[in-house]
Amino acid sequence: KYLAPEDGPILEGGCGNGQHVTALTHNGYRCIGVDYAPRTVLTINRTSPGLQVYLGDVRNLSFTSNYFMGYWSIGVIEHFWDGYEAIAQEMVRVIQPGGYLFLTFPYMSPFRKLKAKLGFYNRRSDFQGQPADFYQFALNHHAVIQKFQELGFQLVDTKSLDGLKGFKDEIGAFKPVLQKFYNYRGRSVLIRGSRKILTEMLAGFFGHAILLVLKRVNTL
């Protein structure tokens, strides 16, 4: 919708198993992936040598400034206990003016905000550094948007994602049943279609994650 293959290279920062790099490459884009997990990168390089996937740190990328026309960040910035400031600085450095950032992360959906307001989440203020079991944050998307606007990006679009996951994870009584439905990998068109419809219907209020499409408009 926003970029054509001839517009320029795309980076996926934190590409994991490389499924998005694969999809973009097969559709004619020049896509480069970086990931911080040596074993994952080694596996991709062995099994899919035609993909450009390298070991790298999204907080300190090896690419020259203004190199990419697009940057995919799919569920990455929420995993850093100390915040995503360094990641954001690298994003603005490597994306060309006029280029696009496609950013997703778990967020405080309307339902999560309601639960927080009603006191359903445990609150702690006694952390002495990063907890051993820390995995990710649910971020305030308004604060994330403001941060990237300050860095010279313009918000182009937003979309709430994965309403079914947000619903099952936040309403525990339904999770045992819905988890099987959510994990279904069979061929039933009825089940797959129902899951897709529910995911879309529930996204507005129960969405697990949000997509921000941002365009770099200023040079720092």
C-alpha positions as a Python dict, from the first residue, in 0.01 Angstrom:
ca = {
    (1, 'K'): (0, 0, 0),
    (2, 'Y'): (282, 243, 83),
    (3, 'L'): (595, 109, -87),
    (4, 'A'): (667, -53, -422),
    (5, 'P'): (965, -287, -474),
    (6, 'E'): (1145, -27, -684),
    (7, 'D'): (1123, 238, -408),
    (8, 'G'): (1422, 100, -219),
    (9, 'P'): (1538, -156, 36),
    (10, 'I'): (1344, -256, 345),
    (11, 'L'): (1486, -362, 680),
    (12, 'E'): (1315, -588, 929),
    (13, 'G'): (1476, -521, 1264),
    (14, 'G'): (1431, -823, 1490),
    (15, 'C'): (1325, -1058, 1211),
    (16, 'G'): (1303, -1376, 1420),
    (17, 'N'): (1257, -1680, 1196),
    (18, 'G'): (1250, -1461, 886),
    (19, 'Q'): (893, -1521, 767),
    (20, 'H'): (836, -1154, 681),
    (21, 'V'): (1173, -1124, 507),
    (22, 'T'): (1077, -1432, 305),
    (23, 'A'): (735, -1293, 209),
    (24, 'L'): (869, -954, 106),
    (25, 'T'): (1158, -1106, -89),
    (26, 'H'): (928, -1344, -275),
    (27, 'N'): (710, -1048, -369),
    (28, 'G'): (994, -862, -535),
    (29, 'Y'): (1118, -640, -252),
    (30, 'R'): (1479, -617, -148),
    (31, 'C'): (1442, -698, 220),
    (32, 'I'): (1721, -737, 473),
    (33, 'G'): (1663, -890, 815),
    (34, 'V'): (1868, -859, 1132),
    (35, 'D'): (1824, -1049, 1455),
    (36, 'Y'): (2012, -1069, 1784),
    (37, 'A'): (1986, -1450, 1823),
    (38, 'P'): (2295, -1621, 1673),
    (39, 'R'): (2135, -1966, 1648),
    (40, 'T'): (1827, -1829, 1472),
    (41, 'V'): (2034, -1636, 1218),
    (42, 'L'): (2260, -1937, 1158),
    (43, 'T'): (1958, -2160, 1094),
    (44, 'I'): (1809, -1913, 844),
    (45, 'N'): (2144, -1876, 665),
    (46, 'R'): (2173, -2255, 635),
    (47, 'T'): (1817, -2332, 529),
    (48, 'S'): (1747, -2021, 317),
    (49, 'P'): (2081, -1897, 183),
    (50, 'G'): (1903, -1672, -68),
    (51, 'L'): (1770, -1448, 210),
    (52, 'Q'): (1969, -1153, 340),
    (53, 'V'): (1953, -1215, 714),
    (54, 'Y'): (2237, -1107, 942),
    (55, 'L'): (2327, -1105, 1309),
    (56, 'G'): (2274, -757, 1445),
    (57, 'D'): (2147, -535, 1726),
    (58, 'V'): (1854, -301, 1651),
    (59, 'R'): (2005, -56, 1901),
    (60, 'N'): (2329, -30, 1702),
    (61, 'L'): (2282, -113, 1336),
    (62, 'S'): (2574, -148, 1095),
    (63, 'F'): (2401, 21, 800),
    (64, 'T'): (2478, 370, 676),
    (65, 'S'): (2238, 655, 748),
    (66, 'N'): (1932, 701, 523),
    (67, 'Y'): (1986, 355, 371),
    (68, 'F'): (1633, 212, 390),
    (69, 'M'): (1305, 324, 240),
    (70, 'G'): (1109, 102, 477),
    (71, 'Y'): (1161, -48, 822),
    (72, 'W'): (949, -329, 967),
    (73, 'S'): (949, -364, 1345),
    (74, 'I'): (701, -638, 1432),
    (75, 'G'): (673, -688, 1807),
    (76, 'V'): (1023, -575, 1909),
    (77, 'I'): (1031, -248, 2106),
    (78, 'E'): (820, -383, 2394),
    (79, 'H'): (1084, -638, 2498),
    (80, 'F'): (1340, -391, 2636),
    (81, 'W'): (1318, -320, 3008),
    (82, 'D'): (1514, 4, 2974),
    (83, 'G'): (1292, 132, 2695),
    (84, 'Y'): (1314, 171, 2318),
    (85, 'E'): (1498, 506, 2294),
    (86, 'A'): (1811, 357, 2134),
    (87, 'I'): (1600, 155, 1888),
    (88, 'A'): (1403, 463, 1788),
    (89, 'Q'): (1720, 667, 1734),
    (90, 'E'): (1854, 399, 1499),
    (91, 'M'): (1523, 383, 1314),
    (92, 'V'): (1529, 753, 1237),
    (93, 'R'): (1895, 729, 1137),
    (94, 'V'): (1862, 449, 882),
    (95, 'I'): (1523, 542, 728),
    (96, 'Q'): (1538, 785, 438),
    (97, 'P'): (1334, 1105, 448),
    (98, 'G'): (1006, 1006, 286),
    (99, 'G'): (1049, 647, 400),
    (100, 'Y'): (810, 447, 615),
    (101, 'L'): (823, 276, 952),
    (102, 'F'): (578, -10, 1015),
    (103, 'L'): (571, -57, 1391),
    (104, 'T'): (370, -304, 1601),
    (105, 'F'): (369, -368, 1976),
    (106, 'P'): (126, -483, 2249),
    (107, 'Y'): (-64, -181, 2373),
    (108, 'M'): (-304, -61, 2638),
    (109, 'S'): (-626, -136, 2453),
    (110, 'P'): (-954, 17, 2576),
    (111, 'F'): (-1024, -304, 2766),
    (112, 'R'): (-681, -311, 2930),
    (113, 'K'): (-723, 53, 3029),
    (114, 'L'): (-1057, -34, 3185),
    (115, 'K'): (-905, -326, 3378),
    (116, 'A'): (-625, -102, 3502),
    (117, 'K'): (-870, 166, 3612),
    (118, 'L'): (-1074, -93, 3805),
    (119, 'G'): (-763, -230, 3978),
    (120, 'F'): (-748, -572, 3814),
    (121, 'Y'): (-372, -558, 3755),
    (122, 'N'): (-119, -606, 4035),
    (123, 'R'): (90, -295, 4092),
    (124, 'R'): (451, -304, 4207),
    (125, 'S'): (707, -35, 4270),
    (126, 'D'): (981, -237, 4440),
    (127, 'F'): (1175, -359, 4134),
    (128, 'Q'): (1551, -368, 4179),
    (129, 'G'): (1640, -385, 3813),
    (130, 'Q'): (1488, -608, 3548),
    (131, 'P'): (1286, -902, 3689),
    (132, 'A'): (1407, -1246, 3587),
    (133, 'D'): (1069, -1330, 3433),
    (134, 'F'): (1025, -1005, 3237),
    (135, 'Y'): (905, -1062, 2881),
    (136, 'Q'): (731, -752, 2746),
    (137, 'F'): (537, -434, 2816),
    (138, 'A'): (196, -327, 2693),
    (139, 'L'): (276, 27, 2583),
    (140, 'N'): (72, 345, 2571),
    (141, 'H'): (43, 395, 2195),
    (142, 'H'): (-27, 768, 2230),
    (143, 'A'): (310, 809, 2404),
    (144, 'V'): (482, 604, 2132),
    (145, 'I'): (323, 818, 1859),
    (146, 'Q'): (433, 1138, 2035),
    (147, 'K'): (788, 1004, 2068),
    (148, 'F'): (820, 931, 1697),
    (149, 'Q'): (660, 1261, 1602),
    (150, 'E'): (930, 1432, 1807),
    (151, 'L'): (1185, 1234, 1606),
    (152, 'G'): (1050, 1367, 1277),
    (153, 'F'): (785, 1112, 1181),
    (154, 'Q'): (429, 1178, 1072),
    (155, 'L'): (155, 934, 1172),
    (156, 'V'): (-9, 796, 858),
    (157, 'D'): (-233, 517, 988),
    (158, 'T'): (-314, 299, 1289),
    (159, 'K'): (-482, -38, 1319),
    (160, 'S'): (-565, -249, 1624),
    (161, 'L'): (-460, -610, 1580),
    (162, 'D'): (-538, -957, 1713),
    (163, 'G'): (-859, -895, 1904),
    (164, 'L'): (-909, -1266, 1971),
    (165, 'K'): (-574, -1293, 2148),
    (166, 'G'): (-646, -982, 2352),
    (167, 'F'): (-985, -1120, 2453),
    (168, 'K'): (-863, -1468, 2552),
    (169, 'D'): (-559, -1341, 2739),
    (170, 'E'): (-744, -1076, 2938),
    (171, 'I'): (-1059, -1273, 3024),
    (172, 'G'): (-907, -1580, 3185),
    (173, 'A'): (-1230, -1778, 3221),
    (174, 'F'): (-1248, -1825, 2842),
    (175, 'K'): (-879, -1889, 2778),
    (176, 'P'): (-871, -2274, 2800),
    (177, 'V'): (-1135, -2308, 2529),
    (178, 'L'): (-1030, -2014, 2314),
    (179, 'Q'): (-663, -2115, 2319),
    (180, 'K'): (-740, -2429, 2119),
    (181, 'F'): (-949, -2225, 1877),
    (182, 'Y'): (-671, -1965, 1848),
    (183, 'N'): (-402, -2230, 1789),
    (184, 'Y'): (-603, -2426, 1530),
    (185, 'R'): (-388, -2524, 1229),
    (186, 'G'): (-632, -2752, 1049),
    (187, 'R'): (-797, -2699, 711),
    (188, 'S'): (-1153, -2623, 820),
    (189, 'V'): (-1267, -2314, 631),
    (190, 'L'): (-1543, -2262, 888),
    (191, 'I'): (-1306, -2253, 1185),
    (192, 'R'): (-1045, -2043, 1008),
    (193, 'G'): (-1307, -1801, 880),
    (194, 'S'): (-1475, -1771, 1220),
    (195, 'R'): (-1138, -1703, 1384),
    (196, 'K'): (-1057, -1430, 1134),
    (197, 'I'): (-1397, -1265, 1178),
    (198, 'L'): (-1370, -1274, 1558),
    (199, 'T'): (-1018, -1137, 1548),
    (200, 'E'): (-1135, -838, 1343),
    (201, 'M'): (-1456, -782, 1539),
    (202, 'L'): (-1282, -783, 1877),
    (203, 'A'): (-978, -578, 1774),
    (204, 'G'): (-1126, -236, 1842),
    (205, 'F'): (-1187, -295, 2213),
    (206, 'F'): (-975, -601, 2298),
    (207, 'G'): (-686, -567, 2052),
    (208, 'H'): (-364, -723, 2176),
    (209, 'A'): (-131, -515, 1957),
    (210, 'I'): (-145, -206, 1742),
    (211, 'L'): (13, -119, 1408),
    (212, 'L'): (148, 231, 1351),
    (213, 'V'): (241, 342, 1002),
    (214, 'L'): (477, 639, 1027),
    (215, 'K'): (646, 843, 755),
    (216, 'R'): (977, 1015, 812),
    (217, 'V'): (929, 1375, 710),
    (218, 'N'): (1215, 1562, 881),
    (219, 'T'): (1590, 1522, 887),
    (220, 'L'): (1742, 1551, 1235),
}
